[in-house]
Amino acid sequence: MPDNQGLSHLSDHFLIVAVVLYSLAVIAFAADFAFGRRSPVVTRTQADAPDRVPAGVAAGAGTADSAQSGTGPGTTGPGTTGPASPAEPGGGRPGSPAAPGLLVRIALILTTAGLALHITGVITRGLAVHRVPWGDMYEFVISVSCVAVLFFIGLMIKYRPYHLGLFFMAPIVIILGLAQTVIYTPAGPLVPALNSYWLAIHVTAMTLASGTFMVGAVLAIVYLFAERHTRRVAAGLSTTYGEVFRLLPSAERLDQIAYRTVVFAFPIWTFGIMAGAIWADEAWGRYWGWDPTETWAFITWVVYACFLHARVTAGWRGRRAAFIQLLGFACLLFNLLGVSLFITGLHSYAGLS
């Protein structure tokens, strides 16, 4: 059945509009950092100041005896005084995210609308070529970025790290911009080696895992900057962009979310490698031949396995774990771009045509 070029062009239009909406969302996120209104934040120092002491404590409930015994109002434990939990951005317990302002809400609406068009563009591309839309580099990239945005929206709903949108959506705009210009491939038929139902199994798993790993990499990068900011504050040193880090989740929270992201993606990547080995046996008569793409997919698996192993058994968290995670994502990117575009192998057909 011939490809439907009309649907292919429609897919291109959907994706271009999605890039425009994503770009506007990035501008809205950035404008919130620069001009958004901030709710006043009560710091621990302010909360412990004498003029902030609750009236009941000032009236005699917080006497020296009660302070020593740790039984007076406002105590947090034996022998301690002060508020039970200092106020944080957005109110509530420490580490709770600030409520989104108007600009952030606009950015989230634009992101959601862009995602809807992004999904529509991917589906339309599939309908145009009468198959799953990841038979070449262009289709794989637009699908991976779509999964990444969808997963990030899920994190928004679960953890509410609204202000991370700036750091995540900016790379998505760049990736989709490159997809529409540098690596764009017109709709066309599959090469014979890809004409198998295993395409829908193997490449779907790799697409889901790659998109999720992308989210984890962004979280790891933001964590490294947030952790550095935290260390400088603890050391009493001057910091840059302190207002930005005040609005982001804590470094510990970022580390935790990044870890959970890798935990989610790693089994999917493992399944994708296994499915690829079975497909290779059907297509080429062997399960594993150390083709460059196979090799780097395995190297990526090993690095992420080391990340999970070191974190669980040796208790590696923080910067060391983040660097291992980013090394794994660098291997993934090299496998996707470097190997597919510049190294000749049995998977070379996945590159530019």
C-alpha positions in Angstrom: 0.0 0.0 0.0 1.5 3.4 -1.0 2.3 5.9 1.7 -0.2 8.7 2.2 1.8 11.9 1.6 -1.2 14.1 2.6 -1.2 12.6 6.1 2.6 12.8 6.2 2.5 16.6 5.6 -0.3 16.9 8.1 1.8 15.2 10.6 4.6 17.6 9.9 2.3 20.6 10.5 1.0 19.1 13.8 4.6 18.7 15.0 5.6 22.2 13.9 2.7 23.7 15.9 3.6 21.5 18.8 7.2 22.9 18.8 5.7 26.5 18.7 3.5 25.7 21.7 6.4 24.1 23.6 8.5 27.2 22.8 5.8 29.5 24.2 5.7 27.2 27.3 9.4 27.7 27.8 9.0 31.4 27.6 6.2 31.3 30.1 8.3 29.2 32.5 11.3 31.6 32.1 9.0 34.6 32.6 7.8 33.2 35.9 11.3 32.9 37.2 12.0 36.5 36.1 8.8 38.3 36.9 6.4 35.9 38.7 4.9 37.0 42.0 6.3 35.1 45.0 4.4 34.3 48.2 6.3 35.4 51.3 8.4 32.6 52.8 9.0 32.3 56.5 12.4 31.0 57.2 13.5 29.1 60.2 15.4 32.2 61.5 12.3 34.4 61.1 10.1 31.8 62.8 12.4 31.5 65.8 12.7 35.3 66.3 11.2 36.6 69.5 8.6 38.8 67.7 7.3 35.7 65.9 6.6 33.7 69.1 2.9 32.7 69.3 0.9 34.7 71.8 0.3 31.6 74.0 4.0 31.0 74.4 4.7 34.7 75.2 2.0 34.6 77.9 3.9 32.0 79.8 3.3 28.7 78.1 6.9 28.6 77.0 8.7 29.1 80.3 12.3 28.0 81.0 11.0 24.9 82.8 8.9 23.8 79.9 11.7 24.5 77.5 14.1 22.3 79.5 11.5 19.5 79.7 10.4 19.9 76.1 6.8 19.9 77.1 5.8 23.5 76.2 3.7 24.5 73.2 5.8 24.8 70.0 8.4 22.2 71.1 9.6 19.7 68.6 11.0 17.2 71.1 12.6 16.9 74.4 14.8 19.8 75.2 14.0 21.7 72.0 11.9 24.7 71.3 10.6 26.4 68.2 8.0 25.7 65.5 7.3 22.1 64.7 7.9 22.7 61.0 9.0 25.9 59.5 7.0 27.4 56.6 8.2 26.5 53.1 7.3 27.9 49.7 3.7 27.2 49.1 3.1 26.4 52.8 2.8 23.1 54.5 5.6 20.6 55.3 9.2 21.2 54.4 9.9 20.3 50.8 6.3 20.8 49.7 6.2 22.5 46.2 5.0 26.1 45.8 1.6 26.5 44.3 1.9 27.4 40.6 1.4 31.0 39.7 -0.4 32.4 36.7 2.6 32.2 34.3 3.3 28.6 35.4 -0.3 27.6 34.8 -0.2 29.2 31.3 3.0 27.2 30.7 1.4 24.0 31.8 -1.6 24.6 29.5 0.7 25.3 26.6 2.7 22.2 27.4 -0.4 20.0 27.5 -1.8 21.5 24.3 1.6 20.9 22.6 1.7 17.3 23.9 -1.8 16.7 22.4 -0.6 17.9 19.0 2.7 16.0 19.4 0.8 12.8 20.0 -1.4 13.5 17.1 1.6 14.2 14.8 3.2 10.9 15.8 -0.1 9.0 15.2 -0.7 10.7 11.9 2.8 9.8 10.7 2.0 6.2 11.6 -1.2 6.3 9.6 0.6 7.8 6.7 3.1 5.0 6.5 0.6 2.2 7.6 2.8 1.0 10.4 4.2 1.9 13.8 5.9 5.3 13.4 9.5 4.5 14.4 11.1 2.9 11.3 13.8 5.6 10.9 15.8 8.1 12.9 13.3 10.9 12.5 10.3 8.9 13.6 12.3 7.4 16.5 13.3 10.9 17.8 9.8 12.4 17.6 8.4 9.4 19.4 11.1 9.4 22.1 10.6 13.1 22.8 6.8 12.5 22.9 7.2 9.8 25.5 9.6 12.1 27.5 7.0 14.9 27.6 4.2 12.5 28.5 6.3 11.0 31.3 7.2 14.4 32.6 3.6 15.5 32.7 3.0 12.4 34.8 5.7 13.6 37.2 4.1 17.0 37.3 0.8 15.4 38.4 2.4 13.1 41.0 5.2 15.2 42.5 4.2 18.8 41.3 7.7 20.0 40.5 6.1 22.7 38.3 9.2 24.9 37.9 11.2 22.1 36.5 9.3 22.6 33.3 11.8 25.3 32.1 14.8 22.9 32.4 12.9 20.0 30.7 11.0 21.7 27.9 13.9 23.7 26.6 15.8 20.5 25.5 12.6 19.1 24.0 12.2 22.2 21.8 15.8 21.9 20.6 15.4 18.1 19.9 12.2 18.6 17.9 13.6 21.6 16.1 16.6 19.4 15.0 14.2 16.6 14.1 12.2 18.9 11.8 15.3 20.3 10.1 18.5 18.3 10.3 17.3 14.7 10.6 13.9 15.0 8.8 13.1 12.0 6.7 10.1 11.9 4.3 7.6 9.2 4.8 8.6 6.0 3.0 8.5 2.2 3.1 10.5 0.1 5.5 13.6 -1.7 4.5 13.0 -5.5 4.3 14.9 -6.2 7.6 12.5 -4.0 9.5 9.4 -5.4 8.0 8.4 -7.5 11.1 6.0 -7.5 13.9 9.1 -7.3 16.2 9.4 -3.7 15.2 6.4 -2.9 17.3 7.7 -4.9 20.2 11.5 -4.2 20.3 11.5 -0.5 19.2 8.4 0.3 21.3 10.3 -0.8 24.4 13.4 1.1 23.5 11.4 4.2 22.7 9.6 4.1 26.1 12.8 3.5 28.0 14.8 6.2 26.1 12.1 8.8 26.7 12.0 8.0 30.4 15.8 7.9 30.7 15.8 11.4 29.1 13.6 12.7 31.9 15.9 11.1 34.5 19.0 12.7 32.9 17.4 16.2 33.1 16.6 15.6 36.8 20.1 14.5 37.4 21.6 17.6 35.8 19.3 19.9 37.8 20.1 18.0 40.9 23.8 18.6 40.5 23.2 22.4 40.3 20.8 22.3 43.3 23.2 20.2 45.4 26.0 22.7 44.7 23.8 25.6 45.7 22.9 23.8 48.9 26.5 23.2 49.8 27.4 26.8 49.2 24.5 28.0 51.3 25.6 25.6 54.1 29.1 27.0 53.9 27.9 30.6 54.1 29.2 31.4 50.6 27.4 33.6 48.1 25.2 31.9 45.6 23.9 32.7 42.1 20.2 32.4 41.2 19.2 31.6 44.7 15.6 32.5 43.9 15.5 29.8 41.2 16.6 27.1 43.6 14.1 28.3 46.2 11.3 27.4 43.8 12.7 24.0 42.8 12.3 20.8 44.8 15.1 20.1 47.3 18.3 18.4 46.1 17.3 15.3 48.0 13.9 15.3 46.4 15.4 15.6 42.9 17.8 12.8 43.6 14.9 10.6 44.7 12.7 11.3 41.7 15.6 10.7 39.3 16.3 7.3 41.0 12.7 6.3 40.7 12.7 7.3 37.0 15.6 5.0 36.3 14.0 2.2 38.3 10.9 2.5 36.0 12.9 2.7 32.7 15.6 0.0 33.4 13.3 -3.1 33.1 11.8 -1.7 29.9 15.3 -1.3 28.4 16.2 -4.8 29.5 13.1 -6.2 27.8 13.9 -4.2 24.7 17.4 -5.8 24.5 15.9 -9.3 24.9 13.3 -8.6 22.3 15.9 -7.3 19.9 18.0 -10.5 20.4 15.0 -12.6 19.5 14.3 -10.4 16.4 18.0 -10.7 15.4 17.7 -14.5 15.5 14.7 -14.4 13.2 16.3 -11.8 10.8 20.0 -12.7 10.8 20.1 -16.2 12.3 21.9 -15.3 15.5 20.8 -13.8 18.8 23.8 -11.6 19.3 26.6 -10.6 17.0 28.2 -7.6 18.7 26.9 -5.2 16.1 27.8 -1.6 17.2 24.2 -0.8 18.1 23.8 -4.0 20.0 27.1 -3.4 21.8 26.3 0.1 22.9 22.8 -0.9 24.0 24.5 -3.5 26.2 27.0 -0.9 27.5 24.1 1.4 28.3 22.4 -1.4 30.2 25.6 -2.2 32.2 26.1 1.5 33.2 22.5 1.8 34.4 22.8 -1.6 36.2 25.9 -0.3 38.0 24.0 2.9 39.0 21.2 0.8 40.5 23.6 -1.7 42.1 25.8 1.0 43.7 22.8 2.9 45.0 21.1 -0.1 46.6 24.1 -2.0 47.9 26.8 0.6 48.6 24.4 3.4 49.4 25.7 5.7 46.6 23.5 8.7 46.4 23.9 12.3 45.4 26.7 13.4 43.1 28.3 10.0 42.6 25.0 8.4 41.6 24.1 11.4 39.4 27.4 11.2 37.5 26.9 7.4 36.8 23.3 8.1 35.6 24.5 10.8 33.2 27.2 8.4 32.0 24.5 5.9 31.2 22.5 8.5 29.3 25.6 9.6 27.4 26.0 6.0 26.3 22.4 5.9 25.2 22.8 9.2 23.2 26.0 7.8 21.5 24.1 4.7 20.6 21.2 6.7 19.2 23.2 9.3 17.3 26.9 8.4 17.1 26.5 4.8 16.2 23.5 5.1 14.0 24.8 8.0 12.0 28.6 7.5 11.8 29.3 3.8 12.3 28.4 1.2 9.7 26.6 -1.8 11.0 23.5 -3.9 10.6 21.4 -1.1 12.2 22.7 1.6 9.8 19.3 1.7 8.1 17.9 3.4 11.2 19.9 6.5 10.4 19.2 9.2 7.8 18.1 8.1 4.5 
